[in-house]
Amino acid sequence: MEITLEKINARGEPYQLFVDSVKSKETLRRYKNLLYTFLKLIPNQIYQENMSEIPQDRKPATLARFFVNLAKKSPDLASDIIAAYIKEDKKKVDEKILSAQTLPNHLKPIKVLLDSNRVAIHWKSLSKLLPRFERGSSDRAYTREEIQKMLKLSKDITDEIILLMFSSAGFRLEAWNYFTWKDIVFFRDEDHDGGFTGAALLVYRGDPESYWTFVTPETCRVLDIYREKWKSDIGRYPKLDEPLIKSTRSMIIHRLNQKGVRKRVEKLASEIGLRPPLPQGQRRHEVKLDHGFRKFFNTMMRRAKVNYLDKEDMMGHKVGLERHYERYSEEDFERFPEYQKAIPFLTISDKERQKLELEKKDKELAEEKTVKRQLEKKVDVIKALEEKMNNLENFKEELRQEFINEIKNLKVLDKEE
């Protein structure tokens, strides 16, 4: 192996380096669009005045190359261009066309482009230009009653799976582009009836941001029914690497991706009155179509008093926790006991919740009976020990009397002699 000048100089085009540095397909799609929007705003006059040439076309790769070369030549000028872009976006925030929380996302692809091409920009000074925003957002979570209404209006089992998985696992919309049957690991209660106790769910398999979360027994039961329906439709059970839910438009197996999922949720949300026409000046509905489920999950986990770090981990938030790794048995998923605290809160159906309550009472009664039996056994052991003690005491008394009698006999013999 030899390091040559050709290999050193062949790092690649600026735009390709940008593309290669973003691992998630969905993130890359968003970043490409946002970066292109920014690059198109830079007038050719700036390139002409500072580089004595202008882009030969308006393709993303061409504009990216020109901007990177400009930034390498004059980092301060590149910073000024980005600052002007921030100020224009701030005007949109003031006019309530753009959310203050969204603006920082517009800068991320620019940073990735420059970082991947080793161009140093003082981002800290640019971040100070960003508008302040309140941490709490105005949108709210779905209520259990609203999810119940959507379930009643579901046109098929696919809708049910979408609603139950969304609400019981709290993942983001784009996760539907990843799920396969090997991403879910079912847990069963082997000590009782063999029913589902829950399942582990891997989100974003193959992505650096992948993480494990869980779903409720209620969701497991619907997935099990869906698996049987799959066999009825296709003639076999789904393979591990096939999509978790498939499109219903064709007998050929195609993934129902995030766009299809969003359309289904939007239709159900509209039918229960959560998508009325927006008043003038209002840009968002009270409940976000997909994020409303994530907020429901977060709220229920807090009500169940689930450990904060475990909750954040199950939502894919990195807060200094160890990296995830694949495991295949319930006891290996160390955060599942914390999730179990929230199962009654995350279960949607009233019938299922009543069933959980009855199961809980049955387990409590079984535990009480077990404790009672253990106490009775201990009482029996204590009584047996007491009886042994009494026997020992009686035996000691008999020995003492025999000893006394022997002494008396010896004294009588002495006198006779």
BARO-723625 format. One record per residue (C-alpha): residue number from 1; x, y, z. Coordinates in steps of 0.2 Angstrom, whole numbers, plus 5000, padded with zeros to 4 digits. Each point is the difference from the previous one (the first is absolute). Layout:
residues N
+-----+------+------+------+
! num !    X !    Y !    Z !
+-----+------+------+------+
! NUM !    X !    Y !    Z !
...
+-----+------+------+------+
//
This chain:
residues 417
+-----+------+------+------+
! num !    X !    Y !    Z !
+-----+------+------+------+
!   1 ! 5000 ! 5000 ! 5000 !
!   2 ! 5006 ! 5017 ! 4995 !
!   3 ! 4994 ! 5018 ! 5004 !
!   4 ! 5002 ! 5010 ! 4984 !
!   5 ! 4996 ! 5018 ! 4995 !
!   6 ! 4987 ! 4994 ! 4989 !
!   7 ! 4991 ! 4991 ! 5014 !
!   8 ! 5002 ! 5015 ! 5012 !
!   9 ! 4993 ! 5012 ! 4987 !
!  10 ! 4985 ! 4988 ! 4995 !
!  11 ! 4989 ! 5004 ! 5015 !
!  12 ! 4986 ! 5003 ! 4989 !
!  13 ! 4988 ! 5015 ! 4995 !
!  14 ! 4994 ! 5011 ! 5014 !
!  15 ! 4982 ! 4995 ! 4997 !
!  16 ! 5004 ! 4981 ! 5000 !
!  17 ! 5009 ! 5002 ! 5016 !
!  18 ! 4985 ! 5009 ! 5007 !
!  19 ! 4989 ! 4985 ! 4994 !
!  20 ! 5012 ! 4987 ! 5007 !
!  21 ! 5000 ! 5008 ! 5017 !
!  22 ! 4981 ! 4998 ! 5003 !
!  23 ! 4996 ! 4982 ! 5004 !
!  24 ! 4981 ! 5001 ! 5002 !
!  25 ! 4991 ! 5000 ! 4983 !
!  26 ! 4985 ! 5010 ! 5007 !
!  27 ! 5012 ! 5013 ! 5008 !
!  28 ! 5010 ! 5001 ! 4984 !
!  29 ! 4984 ! 5003 ! 4990 !
!  30 ! 4996 ! 5015 ! 5011 !
!  31 ! 5017 ! 5006 ! 5001 !
!  32 ! 5002 ! 5000 ! 4981 !
!  33 ! 4984 ! 5011 ! 4998 !
!  34 ! 5005 ! 5012 ! 5013 !
!  35 ! 5018 ! 5002 ! 4994 !
!  36 ! 4994 ! 5003 ! 4982 !
!  37 ! 4988 ! 5013 ! 5006 !
!  38 ! 5014 ! 5009 ! 5008 !
!  39 ! 5013 ! 4998 ! 4986 !
!  40 ! 4987 ! 5007 ! 4987 !
!  41 ! 4998 ! 5016 ! 5010 !
!  42 ! 5019 ! 5005 ! 4998 !
!  43 ! 5001 ! 5012 ! 4985 !
!  44 ! 5013 ! 4997 ! 4987 !
!  45 ! 5007 ! 5017 ! 5002 !
!  46 ! 5008 ! 4995 ! 5016 !
!  47 ! 5010 ! 4986 ! 4991 !
!  48 ! 5004 ! 5011 ! 4986 !
!  49 ! 5007 ! 5014 ! 5012 !
!  50 ! 5010 ! 4988 ! 5011 !
!  51 ! 5005 ! 4985 ! 4989 !
!  52 ! 4999 ! 5008 ! 4982 !
!  53 ! 4988 ! 4987 ! 4994 !
!  54 ! 4982 ! 4995 ! 5002 !
!  55 ! 4991 ! 4982 ! 5001 !
!  56 ! 4997 ! 4993 ! 4982 !
!  57 ! 4984 ! 4993 ! 5006 !
!  58 ! 4988 ! 5000 ! 5015 !
!  59 ! 5002 ! 4982 ! 5005 !
!  60 ! 5002 ! 4996 ! 5018 !
!  61 ! 5018 ! 4992 ! 4998 !
!  62 ! 5006 ! 5015 ! 4990 !
!  63 ! 4993 ! 5013 ! 5012 !
!  64 ! 5007 ! 4990 ! 5015 !
!  65 ! 5017 ! 5000 ! 4992 !
!  66 ! 5000 ! 5018 ! 4997 !
!  67 ! 4994 ! 5004 ! 5018 !
!  68 ! 5013 ! 4989 ! 5008 !
!  69 ! 5014 ! 5007 ! 4989 !
!  70 ! 4994 ! 5018 ! 5005 !
!  71 ! 5000 ! 4995 ! 5018 !
!  72 ! 5018 ! 4993 ! 4999 !
!  73 ! 5006 ! 5016 ! 4992 !
!  74 ! 4990 ! 5011 ! 5012 !
!  75 ! 4992 ! 4992 ! 5016 !
!  76 ! 4995 ! 5017 ! 5006 !
!  77 ! 4990 ! 5003 ! 4984 !
!  78 ! 4992 ! 4983 ! 5001 !
!  79 ! 4995 ! 5005 ! 5018 !
!  80 ! 4992 ! 5016 ! 4994 !
!  81 ! 4990 ! 4991 ! 4987 !
!  82 ! 4994 ! 4988 ! 5013 !
!  83 ! 4996 ! 5014 ! 5012 !
!  84 ! 4990 ! 5009 ! 4986 !
!  85 ! 4990 ! 4983 ! 4997 !
!  86 ! 4996 ! 5000 ! 5019 !
!  87 ! 4994 ! 5018 ! 5000 !
!  88 ! 4988 ! 4996 ! 4985 !
!  89 ! 4993 ! 4985 ! 5010 !
!  90 ! 4998 ! 5010 ! 5015 !
!  91 ! 4989 ! 5012 ! 4991 !
!  92 ! 4989 ! 4984 ! 4995 !
!  93 ! 5000 ! 4996 ! 5019 !
!  94 ! 4994 ! 5018 ! 5004 !
!  95 ! 4986 ! 4998 ! 4987 !
!  96 ! 4995 ! 4983 ! 5007 !
!  97 ! 5004 ! 4992 ! 4984 !
!  98 ! 5014 ! 4989 ! 5008 !
!  99 ! 5002 ! 4993 ! 5017 !
! 100 ! 5014 ! 5005 ! 5011 !
! 101 ! 5004 ! 4982 ! 5004 !
! 102 ! 5001 ! 4996 ! 4981 !
! 103 ! 5013 ! 5013 ! 4996 !
! 104 ! 5015 ! 4991 ! 5008 !
! 105 ! 4996 ! 4985 ! 4989 !
! 106 ! 5003 ! 5011 ! 4984 !
! 107 ! 5018 ! 5002 ! 5005 !
! 108 ! 5004 ! 4982 ! 5004 !
! 109 ! 5003 ! 4995 ! 4981 !
! 110 ! 5011 ! 5015 ! 4997 !
! 111 ! 5011 ! 4995 ! 5015 !
! 112 ! 5001 ! 4982 ! 4994 !
! 113 ! 5005 ! 5006 ! 4983 !
! 114 ! 5014 ! 5011 ! 5007 !
! 115 ! 5005 ! 4988 ! 5013 !
! 116 ! 5002 ! 4985 ! 4988 !
! 117 ! 5011 ! 5011 ! 4989 !
! 118 ! 5010 ! 5006 ! 5015 !
! 119 ! 4995 ! 5018 ! 4999 !
! 120 ! 5001 ! 5008 ! 5017 !
! 121 ! 4986 ! 5013 ! 5004 !
! 122 ! 4997 ! 5008 ! 5017 !
! 123 ! 4983 ! 4993 ! 5003 !
! 124 ! 4998 ! 5006 ! 5018 !
! 125 ! 4999 ! 5018 ! 4994 !
! 126 ! 4987 ! 4995 ! 4987 !
! 127 ! 4990 ! 4991 ! 5012 !
! 128 ! 4998 ! 5016 ! 5010 !
! 129 ! 4990 ! 5007 ! 4986 !
! 130 ! 4987 ! 4987 ! 5002 !
! 131 ! 4983 ! 5006 ! 5007 !
! 132 ! 4996 ! 4994 ! 5018 !
! 133 ! 4985 ! 4988 ! 5001 !
! 134 ! 4990 ! 4993 ! 5015 !
! 135 ! 5005 ! 4982 ! 5004 !
! 136 ! 4982 ! 4995 ! 5002 !
! 137 ! 4990 ! 4999 ! 4983 !
! 138 ! 4982 ! 5004 ! 4998 !
! 139 ! 4995 ! 4983 ! 4992 !
! 140 ! 4993 ! 4987 ! 5012 !
! 141 ! 5000 ! 4981 ! 5000 !
! 142 ! 4985 ! 4989 ! 4994 !
! 143 ! 4989 ! 4995 ! 5015 !
! 144 ! 4996 ! 4981 ! 5002 !
! 145 ! 4982 ! 5004 ! 4996 !
! 146 ! 5005 ! 5007 ! 4983 !
! 147 ! 5011 ! 4985 ! 4996 !
! 148 ! 4985 ! 4989 ! 5005 !
! 149 ! 4989 ! 5009 ! 4988 !
! 150 ! 5013 ! 4998 ! 4986 !
! 151 ! 5001 ! 4982 ! 5004 !
! 152 ! 4981 ! 4998 ! 4998 !
! 153 ! 5000 ! 5009 ! 4983 !
! 154 ! 5015 ! 4989 ! 4994 !
! 155 ! 4996 ! 4993 ! 4983 !
! 156 ! 5012 ! 4985 ! 5002 !
! 157 ! 5012 ! 4992 ! 5012 !
! 158 ! 5014 ! 5010 ! 4992 !
! 159 ! 4993 ! 5015 ! 5007 !
! 160 ! 4999 ! 4992 ! 5017 !
! 161 ! 5018 ! 4995 ! 5000 !
! 162 ! 5006 ! 5018 ! 4995 !
! 163 ! 4990 ! 5008 ! 5014 !
! 164 ! 5005 ! 4987 ! 5014 !
! 165 ! 5018 ! 4999 ! 4995 !
! 166 ! 5001 ! 5019 ! 4999 !
! 167 ! 4992 ! 5003 ! 5017 !
! 168 ! 5009 ! 4986 ! 5009 !
! 169 ! 5018 ! 5002 ! 4994 !
! 170 ! 5001 ! 5019 ! 4996 !
! 171 ! 5011 ! 5000 ! 4985 !
! 172 ! 5001 ! 5013 ! 4986 !
! 173 ! 4991 ! 4998 ! 4984 !
! 174 ! 5015 ! 4996 ! 4989 !
! 175 ! 5003 ! 4984 ! 5010 !
! 176 ! 4986 ! 4992 ! 4989 !
! 177 ! 5013 ! 5000 ! 4986 !
! 178 ! 5011 ! 4988 ! 5010 !
! 179 ! 4989 ! 4987 ! 5009 !
! 180 ! 5001 ! 4982 ! 4996 !
! 181 ! 4994 ! 4984 ! 5009 !
! 182 ! 5018 ! 4997 ! 5007 !
! 183 ! 4999 ! 5017 ! 5009 !
! 184 ! 4987 ! 4994 ! 5012 !
! 185 ! 5004 ! 4987 ! 5014 !
! 186 ! 4984 ! 4993 ! 5009 !
! 187 ! 5000 ! 4996 ! 5018 !
! 188 ! 4988 ! 4987 ! 5007 !
! 189 ! 4995 ! 4995 ! 5018 !
! 190 ! 5005 ! 4982 ! 5001 !
! 191 ! 4996 ! 4999 ! 5018 !
! 192 ! 4981 ! 5003 ! 4997 !
! 193 ! 4990 ! 4999 ! 4984 !
! 194 ! 5014 ! 5003 ! 4988 !
! 195 ! 4992 ! 5017 ! 4995 !
! 196 ! 5010 ! 5015 ! 4994 !
! 197 ! 5008 ! 5011 ! 5013 !
! 198 ! 5007 ! 5012 ! 4988 !
! 199 ! 5013 ! 5001 ! 4986 !
! 200 ! 5016 ! 5009 ! 4997 !
! 201 ! 5001 ! 5011 ! 4984 !
! 202 ! 5016 ! 5005 ! 4991 !
! 203 ! 4998 ! 5017 ! 4992 !
! 204 ! 5011 ! 5006 ! 4985 !
! 205 ! 5009 ! 4983 ! 4997 !
! 206 ! 5016 ! 5003 ! 4992 !
! 207 ! 5001 ! 5018 ! 5004 !
! 208 ! 5012 ! 5008 ! 5012 !
! 209 ! 4985 ! 5007 ! 5009 !
! 210 ! 4992 ! 4983 ! 5003 !
! 211 ! 4993 ! 4996 ! 5017 !
! 212 ! 4988 ! 4988 ! 5009 !
! 213 ! 4983 ! 5004 ! 5007 !
! 214 ! 4985 ! 4989 ! 5004 !
! 215 ! 4982 ! 4997 ! 4996 !
! 216 ! 4985 ! 4995 ! 5011 !
! 217 ! 4992 ! 4982 ! 5001 !
! 218 ! 4985 ! 5008 ! 4991 !
! 219 ! 5010 ! 5005 ! 4985 !
! 220 ! 5008 ! 4982 ! 5000 !
! 221 ! 4983 ! 4992 ! 4999 !
! 222 ! 4995 ! 5011 ! 4985 !
! 223 ! 5017 ! 4996 ! 4992 !
! 224 ! 4997 ! 4982 ! 5002 !
! 225 ! 4983 ! 5001 ! 4992 !
! 226 ! 5008 ! 5010 ! 4986 !
! 227 ! 5013 ! 4986 ! 4998 !
! 228 ! 4987 ! 4987 ! 4998 !
! 229 ! 4991 ! 5011 ! 4987 !
! 230 ! 5016 ! 5002 ! 4991 !
! 231 ! 5001 ! 4981 ! 4998 !
! 232 ! 4982 ! 5000 ! 4994 !
! 233 ! 5003 ! 5013 ! 4987 !
! 234 ! 5017 ! 4994 ! 4994 !
! 235 ! 5000 ! 4981 ! 5004 !
! 236 ! 5014 ! 5001 ! 5012 !
! 237 ! 5006 ! 5010 ! 5016 !
! 238 ! 5011 ! 5015 ! 4997 !
! 239 ! 5019 ! 4998 ! 4999 !
! 240 ! 5011 ! 5009 ! 5012 !
! 241 ! 5007 ! 5012 ! 4988 !
! 242 ! 4983 ! 5005 ! 4993 !
! 243 ! 4991 ! 5016 ! 5004 !
! 244 ! 4990 ! 5000 ! 5017 !
! 245 ! 4985 ! 5007 ! 4991 !
! 246 ! 4997 ! 4999 ! 4982 !
! 247 ! 4989 ! 5010 ! 4988 !
! 248 ! 4983 ! 4994 ! 4997 !
! 249 ! 4999 ! 5006 ! 4982 !
! 250 ! 5008 ! 4985 ! 4992 !
! 251 ! 5003 ! 4981 ! 5004 !
! 252 ! 5018 ! 5004 ! 4997 !
! 253 ! 5009 ! 5004 ! 5016 !
! 254 ! 5005 ! 5018 ! 5001 !
! 255 ! 5004 ! 5010 ! 5015 !
! 256 ! 4986 ! 5012 ! 5007 !
! 257 ! 5013 ! 5015 ! 5002 !
! 258 ! 4998 ! 5015 ! 5010 !
! 259 ! 4990 ! 5010 ! 4987 !
! 260 ! 4987 ! 4986 ! 4999 !
! 261 ! 5000 ! 4999 ! 5019 !
! 262 ! 4997 ! 5019 ! 5002 !
! 263 ! 4986 ! 5000 ! 4987 !
! 264 ! 4991 ! 4986 ! 5010 !
! 265 ! 5002 ! 5010 ! 5017 !
! 266 ! 4995 ! 5016 ! 4992 !
! 267 ! 4984 ! 4992 ! 4993 !
! 268 ! 4996 ! 4993 ! 5018 !
! 269 ! 5004 ! 5017 ! 5009 !
! 270 ! 4989 ! 5009 ! 4987 !
! 271 ! 4986 ! 4988 ! 5003 !
! 272 ! 5000 ! 5003 ! 5019 !
! 273 ! 5001 ! 5019 ! 4998 !
! 274 ! 5018 ! 5004 ! 5003 !
! 275 ! 5004 ! 5007 ! 4983 !
! 276 ! 4987 ! 5015 ! 4998 !
! 277 ! 5005 ! 5015 ! 4988 !
! 278 ! 5013 ! 5011 ! 5009 !
! 279 ! 4995 ! 5017 ! 5005 !
! 280 ! 5009 ! 5015 ! 4991 !
! 281 ! 5017 ! 5002 ! 5007 !
! 282 ! 5001 ! 4983 ! 5008 !
! 283 ! 5012 ! 4988 ! 4991 !
! 284 ! 4999 ! 4984 ! 5011 !
! 285 ! 4986 ! 4989 ! 5007 !
! 286 ! 4998 ! 4997 ! 5018 !
! 287 ! 5007 ! 4982 ! 4999 !
! 288 ! 5014 ! 4995 ! 4988 !
! 289 ! 4996 ! 4985 ! 4989 !
! 290 ! 5015 ! 4989 ! 5005 !
! 291 ! 5008 ! 5010 ! 5014 !
! 292 ! 4984 ! 4999 ! 5010 !
! 293 ! 5003 ! 4982 ! 5003 !
! 294 ! 5017 ! 5003 ! 5006 !
! 295 ! 4994 ! 5013 ! 5012 !
! 296 ! 4987 ! 4987 ! 5006 !
! 297 ! 5013 ! 4987 ! 5003 !
! 298 ! 5011 ! 5013 ! 5009 !
! 299 ! 4986 ! 5006 ! 5011 !
! 300 ! 4994 ! 4982 ! 5005 !
! 301 ! 5018 ! 4995 ! 5004 !
! 302 ! 5002 ! 5015 ! 5012 !
! 303 ! 4983 ! 4996 ! 5008 !
! 304 ! 5006 ! 4982 ! 5003 !
! 305 ! 5015 ! 5008 ! 5009 !
! 306 ! 5012 ! 4991 ! 4988 !
! 307 ! 5018 ! 5004 ! 5003 !
! 308 ! 5005 ! 5015 ! 4990 !
! 309 ! 5016 ! 4994 ! 4992 !
! 310 ! 4991 ! 4984 ! 4995 !
! 311 ! 4985 ! 5010 ! 4993 !
! 312 ! 5012 ! 5011 ! 4990 !
! 313 ! 5009 ! 4984 ! 4994 !
! 314 ! 4984 ! 4992 ! 4994 !
! 315 ! 4996 ! 5016 ! 4990 !
! 316 ! 5017 ! 5000 ! 4991 !
! 317 ! 5007 ! 5015 ! 5010 !
! 318 ! 5018 ! 4998 ! 5003 !
! 319 ! 5004 ! 5006 ! 5018 !
! 320 ! 5017 ! 4993 ! 5004 !
! 321 ! 4993 ! 4982 ! 5000 !
! 322 ! 5010 ! 4985 ! 4993 !
! 323 ! 4997 ! 4995 ! 4982 !
! 324 ! 4987 ! 4987 ! 4996 !
! 325 ! 5004 ! 4982 ! 4995 !
! 326 ! 4989 ! 4986 ! 4993 !
! 327 ! 4993 ! 4987 ! 5012 !
! 328 ! 4987 ! 4987 ! 4998 !
! 329 ! 4992 ! 4995 ! 5017 !
! 330 ! 4989 ! 5010 ! 5012 !
! 331 ! 5012 ! 5000 ! 5015 !
! 332 ! 5014 ! 5008 ! 4989 !
! 333 ! 4990 ! 5016 ! 4997 !
! 334 ! 5004 ! 5008 ! 5016 !
! 335 ! 4988 ! 5014 ! 4998 !
! 336 ! 4984 ! 4990 ! 4997 !
! 337 ! 4996 ! 4999 ! 5018 !
! 338 ! 4999 ! 5019 ! 5000 !
! 339 ! 4989 ! 5000 ! 4984 !
! 340 ! 4988 ! 4987 ! 5009 !
! 341 ! 4996 ! 5014 ! 5013 !
! 342 ! 4992 ! 5010 ! 4985 !
! 343 ! 4991 ! 4986 ! 4991 !
! 344 ! 4983 ! 5004 ! 5009 !
! 345 ! 5002 ! 5018 ! 4995 !
! 346 ! 5005 ! 4996 ! 4982 !
! 347 ! 4986 ! 4987 ! 4997 !
! 348 ! 4987 ! 5008 ! 4990 !
! 349 ! 4985 ! 4988 ! 5000 !
! 350 ! 4989 ! 5002 ! 5016 !
! 351 ! 4997 ! 4981 ! 4999 !
! 352 ! 5019 ! 4997 ! 4999 !
! 353 ! 5003 ! 5011 ! 5015 !
! 354 ! 4986 ! 4991 ! 5010 !
! 355 ! 5009 ! 4984 ! 4995 !
! 356 ! 5016 ! 5006 ! 5006 !
! 357 ! 4992 ! 5006 ! 5016 !
! 358 ! 4993 ! 4982 ! 5003 !
! 359 ! 5016 ! 4992 ! 4996 !
! 360 ! 5009 ! 5012 ! 5012 !
! 361 ! 4987 ! 4995 ! 5014 !
! 362 ! 5002 ! 4982 ! 4996 !
! 363 ! 5019 ! 5001 ! 5001 !
! 364 ! 4998 ! 5010 ! 5016 !
! 365 ! 4988 ! 4986 ! 5007 !
! 366 ! 5012 ! 4986 ! 4994 !
! 367 ! 5015 ! 5010 ! 5009 !
! 368 ! 4989 ! 5001 ! 5016 !
! 369 ! 4997 ! 4982 ! 4999 !
! 370 ! 5018 ! 4996 ! 4997 !
! 371 ! 5005 ! 5011 ! 5015 !
! 372 ! 4986 ! 4992 ! 5011 !
! 373 ! 5006 ! 4983 ! 4995 !
! 374 ! 5018 ! 5005 ! 5004 !
! 375 ! 4995 ! 5007 ! 5017 !
! 376 ! 4990 ! 4984 ! 5004 !
! 377 ! 5015 ! 4990 ! 4996 !
! 378 ! 5011 ! 5011 ! 5011 !
! 379 ! 4987 ! 4998 ! 5014 !
! 380 ! 5000 ! 4981 ! 4998 !
! 381 ! 5019 ! 5001 ! 5001 !
! 382 ! 5000 ! 5010 ! 5015 !
! 383 ! 4987 ! 4989 ! 5008 !
! 384 ! 5011 ! 4985 ! 4996 !
! 385 ! 5015 ! 5009 ! 5007 !
! 386 ! 4991 ! 5004 ! 5016 !
! 387 ! 4994 ! 4982 ! 5002 !
! 388 ! 5018 ! 4994 ! 4998 !
! 389 ! 5005 ! 5013 ! 5013 !
! 390 ! 4987 ! 4994 ! 5012 !
! 391 ! 5005 ! 4982 ! 4997 !
! 392 ! 5018 ! 5005 ! 5003 !
! 393 ! 4995 ! 5009 ! 5016 !
! 394 ! 4991 ! 4984 ! 5006 !
! 395 ! 5014 ! 4989 ! 4995 !
! 396 ! 5012 ! 5012 ! 5010 !
! 397 ! 4988 ! 4999 ! 5015 !
! 398 ! 5000 ! 4981 ! 4999 !
! 399 ! 5019 ! 4999 ! 4999 !
! 400 ! 5001 ! 5012 ! 5015 !
! 401 ! 4988 ! 4989 ! 5010 !
! 402 ! 5010 ! 4985 ! 4996 !
! 403 ! 5016 ! 5008 ! 5005 !
! 404 ! 4993 ! 5006 ! 5016 !
! 405 ! 4993 ! 4982 ! 5003 !
! 406 ! 5017 ! 4993 ! 4996 !
! 407 ! 5009 ! 5012 ! 5013 !
! 408 ! 4987 ! 4995 ! 5013 !
! 409 ! 5003 ! 4982 ! 4997 !
! 410 ! 5019 ! 5002 ! 5001 !
! 411 ! 4997 ! 5009 ! 5017 !
! 412 ! 4990 ! 4986 ! 5007 !
! 413 ! 5013 ! 4987 ! 4995 !
! 414 ! 5013 ! 5010 ! 5009 !
! 415 ! 4990 ! 5000 ! 5016 !
! 416 ! 4997 ! 4981 ! 4999 !
! 417 ! 5019 ! 4998 ! 4998 !
+-----+------+------+------+
//
